[in-house]
Amino acid sequence: MSIKRCYYETLEVDRTVNDAGLKSAFRKLAMKWHPDRNPGDKASETRFKEINEAYEVLKDGEKRAAYDRFGHAAFEQGGRGAGAGFGAGFASSFSDIFEDLFGMAGQRGRGGGRERGADLRYNMEITLEEAFAGKTAQIEIPVSVTCESCSGTGAKAGTKPKTCSMCGGAGRVRQAQGFFTLERTCPGCQGRGQMIEDACPSCSGQGRVTRERTLSVNIPQGVEDGTRIRLAGEGEAGIQGGPAGDLYIFLSLASHQFFQRDGADLHCRVPISMVTAALGGEFEVPTIDKAKAKVKVPSGTQSGRRFRIAAKGMPVLRSRQTGDMYVQVVVETPQNLTKKQQELLAEFEKLSSGATQPEAAGFFTKVKDFFGARGTA
């Protein structure tokens, strides 16, 4: 006579475990020891049965209380047996394990023949100016559309699809395997629930054909790189009259010769002469709206300084806000100097003092102090 293991030990839990912990332990062990994951292993099948027997008792409040008081004797001698097979309780507790093992969630009742068409993706590149102003674009795409000859049924004109005799129109069939039943897609109709005996010659029974379509796409102001636009129902037509999928337009922005974008703000770099930086001046820059903006440079401007031009950036998508434009000046060092120019710069250098170049003077003073400190150490 074999001795039964403690139900708590079988499920590898403490006696104080709550319902959530009990269910979690059961799911983990049931998936580990399921016969389909251990084909031909009798020990796994036995262990699997023990796990289910233990869970059937402990998940029920009254049975668990009786087991805690009397042990296995509570279900012997005519008691409410826990191991007398797998009844309705087993089916309910094991339904979620089915979904974990076989990925069957949401697949039942698929029959009817109408299958949704696939979603489509279209990549479109636009300029920064188009993203600023918005536009309406015309695109041509090859797409599956409903077959006109059979109106999407897939059957030859004058005929109709018939209910699948294998699944009775359910789209799924059941198959007994050991002590439980598996449900899978009907191999006769591929889950559609219908069979076409005389296929439409125009679409070969698919209910759809490929055509070139011209679509109008509205691109709003302020779109950014990577923006996705959805056109509902403009994807592939469904199989045998099913609903059409959607078309997704993915936008990418072409690089610009002048501007770099950062969200709603625009940035540009403008080279200026050493003289303009030293004495001051002004220059004009183009803006994204095809206008011009004037930038005033104060005397003593250093390379890298930024100037902000308010509200000359990009519009913010679906709002009335607008970003700013930032102009960064870069002081250009003179090149290819004539002898006269070199002499003048050399003379300027002799006349220069710490007041004209305070940052350089301060730096080299620190360098001198640094080496002086080292010499006295």
N, C-alpha and C positions, 0 to 999 in steps of 0.2 A: 504494500500500500504506500503510494507516494505522499509525501508531506507537502502541503501547499505553502508557498512562500507568503510572507506577510504582504498584504496589498500595498502598504506604504513603501516597503522595501522594493517591491516590483516596480513601482512608479518612481523610485529614487527620491522620495520626498519625506519631510518630517510629518509627524502626526498633527502638528499645528498648522499645516499648510492651508491657505485660503483657496477659494474656488478658482481664482485667476491663476494662482501658482500651480494648482492641480491640473488645470486645463493645459497650461503651458508645458508642463512636464509630460503630459500624455501626448501632445502633438509632437514633441521632440522625439520621444521614444517610438511612437507609431511610425513616423517617417523613417527612422533609423532601421527598424526591424520589419518593415513591410515586405511581404513575400516578393512583390515585383522588383524590389531593390536587392533582393537576395534570392534569385531564382534557383530552385532545386535544393535549397537549404532547409531541411526539415526543422533544424533547431531554431532557425529564425521564425518559421511559421508558428512553432510552439510558443516561442517568446512573445510573438505578436498577439497570440490568443490570450496569454496571461496578462499582458498589458491592458487589453480591452476589457477582460473580466474584472480586473482591479478598478479600472476607471468607471465601469458601469455601476459598481457598488458605491465607490467613494464620491461620485458626483451627485448621488441622491442623498439628501439630508437624512431621511429616515433610515435608509440602508446603512449609511455611514455610522449613524448613532448606534444601530444594532451591532455593527461589526466592531466598533470601539468597545462595546460592553461584553460581547460574547465571542468575538473572533469569527472564524469560519463556521463554528457550530451554529451561528445564527441562521445559516442558509442550508443547513443539512436537516435531514429527517422531515422533509416536507416544507421546509422554509422557502422563502422567495429566492430561489436559486439565482446566483449571478452568472454561473458558468454554463447554463443550459442552452447554449447557442447564442445567436445574435438576432435580437428582435428589433422592434421599432426604435428602442432606445439607442441601440448601436448605430442605426442608420443616421439618427439625428446628430449624435456626437461625432460621427466620423465624416459628415458631409464636408466640413471645412478641410479635413485632411485630404480628401479627394482632390480639392482644388489645389492644394499645395503640391501634391504629388504629380498631378497630370495637367495642371493649367487649364482646367475645364470651366473656370468661372466665367459666366456671362455668355457661354456658347450654346446653351440649350434653347430650343425653340427658334432655331435659325431658319427653318424651312420657309417655303413660299416662293423660292426662285429669284426674288428681287434682291440683288446684291449691290451695295453702294459702290460707286466708281471711285477710283483712286484720286488722291489729291495730286496736283501738279505744281512744280516749281519753275519759275522763270526769273533768270538773273538779268537785271537791267542796270547799266551804268549811266549816270547823269552827271552834268557839270555842276560846279558850285553855284554858278549863276542860275541854273534851273532849279536847284534846291532852294535858292533864295526867293525866286519869283513864283515857283510852282509851275506846273504845266499839265497839259493833257496829251498823253502819248498814245500812239496807235501801235499795237504789237500784233504780230502774226505768229500763231503757234499751231503745231499739229496736235490735234486732240481727238479723242474718241467721242463721237456724238451718237445719239439714238438713231438706229437704222430706220429709214423711212419705209422700206419695203415691208417690214414686219411690225412696225410701231414699237420696236424694242422687245417684243416677246421672244424673238429668236426662232420662232416657228414659221414655216413657209406659209405664204398667204393662203387663207382658207382653212388652215389647221390651227390647233391650239396645243400648248404643252399639256402633258398628262401627269397625273399624280404618280410619284415614284412608288412602284409596287414593293420595293424592298423596305422602305421606311414609312410608307403610308402618308407621305407628305410632311413628316416631321423634320426631315433633314438629318436625323440622327438615329442610330441603331444601338441596341443594347446587346451585350455579350456576357454570358455567365463565365466567371473565372474563379474557380474555387468556391469560397463561401460568400462572395459578393459579386455584384454585377457592374461591368464597365459600360460607359456610354461613349460612343465615338461618332465622328462624322460619317454619314452614309456614303459608302464607296460607290454606290450606283448613281447617285445624283450629285455627289460632292457637296452635300449639305443644302442643296437648293430646294429639295422637296418635290421637284418636278423633273420630268424627262421629256426631251424633244425627240420625237420619232422621225419627223420630216423637217430637217433644218432649213432655215431661210438661206437661199443661195447667195444673197448679197452680203450677209454678215457671218455665215457659217454657224449659225445658232447662237452667236454671242449677243445679239440684240443691239450691237453698236458697230460703227465703222469709223475709220480715221479720216478726218477732213482738216483742211487748213482753215483756221478761224481768225478773223480780225477783231480785236477787242480794244476798247478805249479805256485807258487807265488814267485816273485823276491823281496826280502827284501834288499833295498839298505843300504850302510854303513851310520851310523850316525842317524838312525831313533830314535825318542824319544818316551817315554811313551804316548799313545794316538794317535799316528800317524795313519792315515787312508789311506789305499791303495784301489784304485778303479779298478775293473776289468770290463770293459765295456762289456755288452751283456752276462755276465756270471750269471745273476740272473735267476728268473723264466721265462719260456717261456710265450709269450703272449697268450691270449685266442683266439682261432680260427685263428691261424696264425699271431697274432699280434707280434710286436717286443719284444724281451726279455728285462728284466730289467737288472740292474747292480748288481754286488757283491762287497760289501765293507768289507775289512779286517781291523779290529781294533786291533792294536798291544798294548800289555801291557808288561812291562819289569819286570821280576822276581827280587826280592831283591837279593843283592849280599852279600856274606859273608865278603867282604873286602872293597869294594868301595861304595861310595855314589855319585850319579851323580847330577850335577848342570849345566844344559845346556850342553855345550861341555867340561866342566871341571869335573875332578874326584877328590874326597876327600877321605882320609883315616886317621885313627888315629893309632899311633904306641906307645906302652908303652916303656919307657926307664928307666933304673935304676937311682937312685939318684946320684950314683957315676959318671955314664956317663954324666949326666946333669951337674955335678959340674966340672969334669975334662975334659970333651969333649970326643969325640970318633966318631965312624961311624957305620952304619948298612946298610943292603940291604933290599929293598922292591920289591915285584913283581909289574910289570906293566901290563896293560890290554892287551898288545900285547904278553904276555907270556914271557917277558924278565925280566931283573932285573935292578934296578937303585940304585946307592949308595948315601946315605945321610950322609953328614958330620955335626956333632954336635959340635959347638964351646963350650968352657968351660963357665960355668955360664948360660947355657940355662935354661930358665924358662918353666914351664909346660904350654902348650897351644900354644907355638910358632909354626908357620907354615913355611914349606920349600917348595919352588916351583920347580918343575921339568918341564921344558918347553917342549911343544909338545908331552906330554905323556898322553894326555887326549883322548877324543872322536873326531872322524872326524865330521865336520860340514856337514850336509846333502846337497848334490848337490853343494859342493864347495871343494876347495883344502885346506881349513883351518883345523887346528886341535887345540883342547883345551889343557889345561895344567893339570898337576897332582899336588895336594897339599897334603903334608904330615904334619900332626899335631902331635907333640910329647906330650905325657902325662907322667909326671914324677911320677913314681910309688913309694909310700911310703912303706918301708920294713915292712914285717909282720913276725910273728912267730920267733922273734929274739932269739938267744941263749943268755945265761948270759954274755958271753964274748963280743958278739956284742953289747949288751946293755951297757956294761961298756965302750966300745970304743966310742959309740955315746955320752954317758954322758961326757966323757973326751973331745970329740970334741966340745960339747956345751960349756964347761967351757973355752975352748981356743978360741971360736968364739967371734967376735966383730962386731961392726957396719959395718966394712969394708967387712966382709964376707956375711952379710945379710943386705944390706943397706935398702931394702924396709921395712923389719920388724922393723929395728931400727928406721927408720923415722916415721913409723906409731905409735909406742909406745911412741916416743918423743912427738908427737902431742897429744896423749891421756893424757900424763902427764901434758902437758901445758894446756890442756882443763880443767882437774880437778883442776889444780893450779889456773886457772883464776876464776873458780867457787868459790874456797875457799876464794878468796880475794874480791868477789863481796859483 
